[in-house]
């Protein structure tokens, strides 16, 4: 059973803040070095300085980006840049955005609240992707330095009747505490809700339901590791100490405003790659179609490729392939019965994933990559936009693009429910949850009040 609770969030001071769009940023792990510089220039109090501070020559154990983030956090609090809520709250958010696939604008709703951290085998909070120790170690250093959860874990719950959101909307005012637009046209709003009756209703509803992690697997495992460190120092009792909880952004997986984008695979360079022998190997498990590709109008031709992928992928695994300096686009459609050749070590749910069919049959068998290679960021790059992916290959920045349809929501649920994990970057929930809307300070002596 999922246990949730309101909390005294730390937010930017609304009375001192006007241009809120200059203070927020996406999660740290999707920010490039160029984007890091952009956020640094946006405002001296942009959250980038906390979640992804710059490294400096001569950094040491006592002077590094984690220590500097903690010092900044304390300074912003003392200067009144950040202020703490006087009583426990939940934070209701909406974002109106363009999903980027030709559809009209969508609105995704979510609530930011605390959720009790569960042990790995509890089957209450369910992940779906594997994590890596280097990323966990990085986030743990930041959390230990700041004693603060700076970003929410993006998670999902099932609510076909929209019970939670309807209760929240009834209790909120017409005017949000925060409203701002980003450069891409996304409209953000946030209401701060202080209503014990609604807290109790939400708590009772989620008590009987699992929570599925959509994005932020590393940060969730980091919070659990931090909890274990604090337990060793301050004890496990009472059970509702602040470090037993993690801040989450919860969204209804039945919400039509939820979008999953594909995660196309790009390869910088495959040594000694030869097209014909490669296609011959792929043809063992896939039917192959060829389409002319001139590269004269990337946007138009990418839209054509996307349409072909969607049409062919409605009932089967389909993968697009584009090679630098090629005048053809190739469409690989999995042959009947080929899934049985993926390996006895895979659960049937995993065999239905396009990304696993790509990994087993093409990346490993046809190209010879090892399982360790598949997790190497120096070899593989990821892109959610098919137009950008094709452009990067056309320009020569990458040699090969493998183009995928997005993983479906029912597949995410099935994988998580069966306690399985997908390969990394199997899903791209869009838009990412912004960092900077609210933080959660962890006081080892604070007791969280359960509704």
C-alpha positions in Angstrom: 0.0 0.0 0.0 1.3 3.4 -1.0 1.5 5.9 1.9 1.4 9.6 1.0 1.6 12.8 3.0 1.5 16.6 2.6 4.7 18.5 3.4 6.1 21.9 4.2 7.6 22.6 0.8 10.4 25.0 0.1 9.6 27.3 -2.8 10.9 30.4 -4.4 9.4 33.4 -2.7 6.4 34.4 -4.8 6.6 38.0 -3.5 10.1 38.4 -4.8 9.9 36.3 -7.9 8.4 37.6 -11.2 10.0 35.8 -14.1 9.5 32.2 -12.8 10.4 30.7 -16.1 14.0 31.9 -15.6 14.3 29.9 -12.4 13.3 26.4 -13.4 15.0 23.7 -15.4 14.4 20.1 -16.6 15.8 17.2 -14.6 19.6 17.2 -14.4 20.2 14.1 -16.6 18.7 15.6 -19.8 20.6 18.9 -19.6 23.5 19.2 -22.1 26.6 21.4 -21.3 25.3 24.0 -23.7 21.9 24.0 -22.0 23.6 24.2 -18.6 25.2 27.5 -19.7 21.9 28.8 -20.9 20.3 28.1 -17.5 23.2 29.7 -15.7 22.7 32.9 -17.8 19.0 32.9 -17.3 19.0 34.1 -13.7 21.5 34.1 -10.8 19.0 32.0 -8.8 18.2 29.4 -11.4 17.9 26.0 -10.0 20.7 24.7 -12.3 23.2 25.9 -9.6 21.7 23.4 -7.2 21.0 20.4 -9.3 23.9 20.6 -11.8 26.5 23.0 -10.6 29.7 23.5 -12.6 32.8 21.6 -11.9 35.9 23.6 -11.3 39.6 22.9 -11.7 40.9 22.1 -8.2 37.7 20.8 -6.8 38.3 18.9 -3.5 36.3 17.1 -0.8 35.6 20.4 0.9 35.0 22.5 -2.2 33.1 20.9 -5.0 29.8 21.4 -6.8 27.8 19.5 -4.1 29.2 21.6 -1.3 28.6 24.8 -3.3 25.0 23.7 -4.0 24.5 23.3 -0.2 26.0 26.7 0.5 23.8 28.4 -2.1 20.7 26.7 -0.8 21.4 28.0 2.7 22.2 31.5 1.4 19.0 31.7 -0.7 17.0 30.7 2.3 18.6 33.3 4.6 18.2 36.0 1.9 14.5 35.1 1.5 14.9 33.9 -2.1 13.4 30.6 -0.9 10.7 30.3 1.7 9.2 27.3 3.6 5.5 26.7 3.8 4.0 27.3 7.3 1.9 24.1 7.3 1.8 20.8 5.3 0.6 21.2 1.7 0.3 19.3 -1.6 1.1 21.1 -4.8 -1.3 20.7 -7.8 0.2 21.4 -11.2 -1.0 21.6 -14.8 1.0 21.9 -18.0 -0.5 22.7 -21.3 1.9 21.6 -24.0 2.3 20.6 -27.7 3.1 16.9 -27.9 5.1 17.5 -31.1 3.3 14.8 -33.1 0.8 16.9 -35.0 -1.8 16.7 -32.3 -3.5 19.6 -30.7 -2.3 20.8 -27.3 -2.7 18.6 -24.3 -2.9 19.3 -20.6 -1.2 17.0 -18.1 -2.1 17.3 -14.4 -0.1 16.2 -11.5 0.2 16.5 -7.7 3.4 16.9 -5.8 3.4 15.2 -2.5 5.5 12.9 -0.2 5.4 9.2 -0.7 6.8 6.7 1.8 9.9 5.0 0.4 9.5 1.2 0.0 12.0 -1.6 0.0 12.9 -3.1 -3.4 10.6 -6.2 -3.2 7.5 -4.5 -1.7 5.6 -4.3 -4.9 4.1 -1.0 -3.8 6.4 1.4 -5.8 7.2 -0.3 -9.1 10.2 0.7 -11.3 10.5 -0.3 -15.0 14.0 0.6 -16.0 17.5 -0.4 -14.8 19.8 2.1 -13.0 23.6 2.6 -12.8 25.8 3.1 -9.8 27.6 6.2 -11.1 24.4 8.2 -11.4 23.1 7.0 -8.0 26.4 8.0 -6.4 26.3 11.4 -8.0 22.8 12.2 -6.7 23.6 10.7 -3.3 26.5 13.1 -2.9 24.2 16.0 -3.7 21.4 14.9 -1.3 23.9 14.3 1.6 25.4 17.8 1.1 22.0 19.6 0.9 19.8 17.4 3.1 17.1 18.3 0.5 15.2 16.5 -2.2 15.6 19.0 -5.1 13.6 17.1 -7.8 10.4 15.1 -7.9 10.2 11.5 -8.9 7.7 11.3 -11.8 5.3 8.5 -11.0 1.9 7.2 -12.1 -1.2 5.7 -10.5 -4.4 4.3 -11.9 -7.5 6.3 -11.6 -10.0 5.8 -14.4 -12.6 8.0 -12.8 -10.1 10.8 -12.0 -11.1 10.7 -8.4 -7.9 12.4 -7.1 -7.7 15.2 -9.6 -11.4 16.0 -9.3 -11.0 16.3 -5.5 -8.0 18.6 -6.0 -9.7 20.8 -8.6 -12.8 21.3 -6.3 -10.5 22.5 -3.5 -8.3 24.9 -5.6 -9.1 28.5 -6.4 -9.4 30.0 -9.8 -6.1 31.7 -9.6 -2.9 29.6 -9.2 0.0 30.7 -7.0 2.4 30.2 -10.0 1.7 30.7 -13.7 4.3 31.1 -16.4 5.2 30.1 -20.0 8.4 28.6 -21.4 9.9 29.5 -24.7 8.4 26.3 -26.3 4.9 27.6 -25.5 4.3 25.2 -22.6 2.0 26.8 -20.0 2.6 25.9 -16.4 0.4 26.5 -13.4 0.7 25.5 -9.8 -1.8 25.7 -6.8 -0.7 25.2 -3.2 -3.4 23.2 -1.5 -3.9 23.2 2.3 -7.0 21.1 2.9 -6.8 18.1 5.3 -10.1 16.6 4.0 -8.6 16.4 0.5 -5.3 15.0 1.9 -7.3 12.3 3.6 -9.3 11.5 0.4 -6.1 11.2 -1.7 -4.3 9.2 1.0 -7.2 6.7 1.3 -7.5 6.3 -2.5 -3.7 5.6 -3.0 -3.5 3.3 0.0 -4.9 0.5 -2.1 -3.0 1.1 -5.3 0.6 0.6 -6.5 2.7 3.5 -7.9 4.6 3.1 -11.1 7.9 5.1 -11.5 7.8 6.8 -14.9 11.0 8.9 -14.7 13.6 9.4 -12.0 14.6 5.8 -11.2 18.1 6.9 -10.1 16.7 9.6 -7.8 14.3 7.1 -6.2 17.0 4.6 -5.5 19.2 7.4 -4.2 16.4 8.5 -1.8 16.2 4.9 -0.5 20.0 4.8 0.0 19.9 8.1 1.8 17.1 6.8 4.0 19.2 3.8 4.9 22.1 6.1 5.9 19.8 8.2 8.0 18.3 5.1 9.6 21.8 4.0 10.7 22.4 7.4 12.2 19.1 8.3 13.7 17.1 5.1 13.9 14.1 3.5 12.3 11.5 4.7 14.8 9.1 6.4 14.7 8.4 5.0 11.2 7.2 8.4 9.8 10.5 10.4 10.1 11.1 12.8 7.2 13.9 10.7 5.7 11.4 7.8 5.2 9.7 9.8 2.5 10.5 11.0 -1.0 9.0 13.9 -3.0 7.0 12.7 -6.0 5.0 14.2 -8.9 2.0 11.8 -9.3 0.0 11.7 -12.5 -2.9 9.6 -13.5 -1.8 7.0 -16.1 -5.4 7.1 -17.5 -5.0 10.9 -18.2 -5.2 11.7 -21.9 -2.7 14.4 -21.3 0.1 11.9 -20.7 2.6 11.4 -23.6 5.3 8.8 -24.2 7.7 9.7 -26.9 10.0 7.2 -28.7 13.7 6.9 -27.7 15.5 6.5 -31.0 19.0 5.0 -30.9 21.9 6.8 -32.6 25.4 5.3 -33.1 28.4 7.5 -33.6 30.5 5.0 -35.4 30.4 1.2 -36.2 33.9 0.1 -37.2 34.2 -1.6 -40.6 30.4 -1.4 -41.1 29.2 -2.8 -44.4 25.6 -2.4 -45.4 24.9 -5.5 -47.5 26.3 -8.1 -45.0 24.4 -6.2 -42.2 21.1 -6.3 -44.1 21.6 -10.0 -44.8 22.0 -10.7 -41.0 19.0 -8.6 -40.2 16.9 -10.4 -42.8 17.2 -13.6 -40.8 14.6 -12.3 -38.3 13.0 -9.3 -40.1 11.3 -8.6 -43.4 13.0 -5.6 -45.0 11.4 -2.8 -47.0 13.3 -0.1 -48.8 12.2 3.5 -49.4 14.0 6.3 -51.3 15.4 9.1 -49.1 16.9 12.1 -50.7 17.7 14.3 -47.7 16.5 17.4 -49.5 13.6 18.1 -47.1 14.5 16.5 -43.8 11.2 17.6 -42.1 9.0 16.3 -44.8 10.8 13.0 -45.3 11.1 12.4 -41.5 7.3 12.8 -41.2 7.0 10.2 -44.0 9.3 7.8 -42.0 7.3 8.4 -38.8 4.0 7.6 -40.6 5.5 4.4 -42.0 6.7 3.4 -38.5 3.3 4.1 -36.9 1.3 2.3 -39.7 3.5 -0.8 -39.7 4.0 -0.9 -35.9 0.3 -1.0 -35.0 0.4 -4.8 -34.4 4.1 -5.7 -34.8 7.6 -4.7 -33.9 8.9 -2.4 -36.6 12.3 -0.6 -36.6 13.5 2.1 -39.0 17.1 2.2 -40.2 19.0 5.1 -41.8 22.7 5.2 -42.7 24.8 8.2 -43.3 25.2 9.0 -47.0 22.5 6.5 -47.9 19.8 7.3 -50.4 17.5 4.7 -48.9 15.5 4.3 -45.7 15.0 0.7 -44.5 12.0 -0.6 -42.5 12.6 -3.8 -40.5 9.4 -5.8 -39.6 9.8 -8.7 -37.2 9.0 -12.0 -38.9 6.3 -14.3 -37.4 7.7 -16.6 -34.8 11.0 -14.6 -34.5 10.3 -13.6 -30.9 10.8 -17.2 -29.8 14.4 -16.8 -30.9 15.1 -13.9 -28.6 16.3 -16.1 -25.8 15.0 -18.2 -23.0 16.2 -15.7 -20.4 13.5 -13.1 -21.4 10.1 -12.9 -19.8 7.3 -12.9 -22.5 6.5 -9.3 -21.6 10.0 -8.3 -22.4 9.9 -10.1 -25.8 7.1 -7.8 -26.8 9.2 -4.7 -26.5 10.5 -3.2 -29.7 13.7 -2.0 -27.9 14.5 -5.6 -26.8 14.0 -6.9 -30.4 16.3 -4.2 -31.6 18.9 -5.1 -28.9 18.9 -8.8 -29.3 18.6 -9.3 -33.0 20.2 -6.2 -34.5 22.6 -4.5 -32.0 24.0 -7.7 -30.5 23.7 -10.4 -33.2 23.9 -8.3 -36.4 26.4 -5.7 -35.2 28.2 -7.6 -32.5 27.8 -5.2 -29.6 28.0 -6.7 -26.1 25.4 -6.1 -23.4 27.9 -3.8 -21.7 28.3 -1.9 -24.9 24.5 -1.2 -25.0 24.9 0.9 -21.8 27.9 2.8 -23.0 27.1 6.5 -23.6 30.2 6.9 -25.7 28.7 4.5 -28.3 24.9 5.1 -28.1 23.0 8.3 -28.1 19.3 8.9 -27.7 16.9 11.2 -29.3 13.1 11.5 -29.0 12.6 13.5 -32.2 12.8 11.6 -35.4 13.5 14.8 -37.4 16.5 15.5 -35.1 17.7 11.9 -35.2 17.7 11.8 -39.1 19.3 15.2 -39.2 22.2 14.1 -37.0 22.9 11.1 -39.3 22.4 13.2 -42.5 25.0 15.8 -41.2 27.5 13.1 -40.2 27.3 13.7 -36.5 26.2 10.1 -36.2 26.6 7.2 -38.6 23.4 5.2 -37.9 19.9 5.8 -36.6 17.6 3.1 -35.4 14.1 4.6 -35.3 11.4 3.3 -32.9 7.8 3.6 -32.1 7.2 4.7 -28.4 6.7 2.1 -25.7 3.0 1.9 -24.8 1.6 2.6 -21.4 0.2 -0.9 -21.0 3.7 -2.3 -21.6 5.1 0.0 -18.9 2.5 -1.3 -16.5 3.0 -4.9 -17.4 6.7 -4.8 -17.1 6.6 -3.0 -13.7 3.8 -5.3 -12.3 5.9 -8.4 -13.2 8.9 -6.9 -11.3 10.9 -6.7 -14.6 13.0 -3.9 -16.0 13.4 -2.6 -19.5 16.7 -1.5 -21.0 17.7 2.0 -20.2 16.0 4.8 -22.2 13.1 2.6 -23.2 10.6 5.3 -22.4 10.5 9.1 -22.7 7.7 10.6 -20.8 7.0 14.1 -22.1 7.3 16.8 -21.0 9.8 16.2 -18.2 8.8 17.3 -14.7 10.3 20.7 -14.1 12.8 21.1 -11.3 12.4 24.3 -9.2 8.7 24.3 -8.5 9.1 23.0 -4.9 11.9 21.3 -2.8 11.6 19.1 0.2 14.1 19.8 3.1 14.9 16.7 5.2 15.1 17.3 9.0 16.1 14.0 10.7 14.0 15.0 13.7 10.8 16.0 11.8 7.9 13.7 12.0 5.6 13.5 8.9 1.9 13.7 9.7 -0.1 11.1 7.8 -3.6 12.1 6.8 
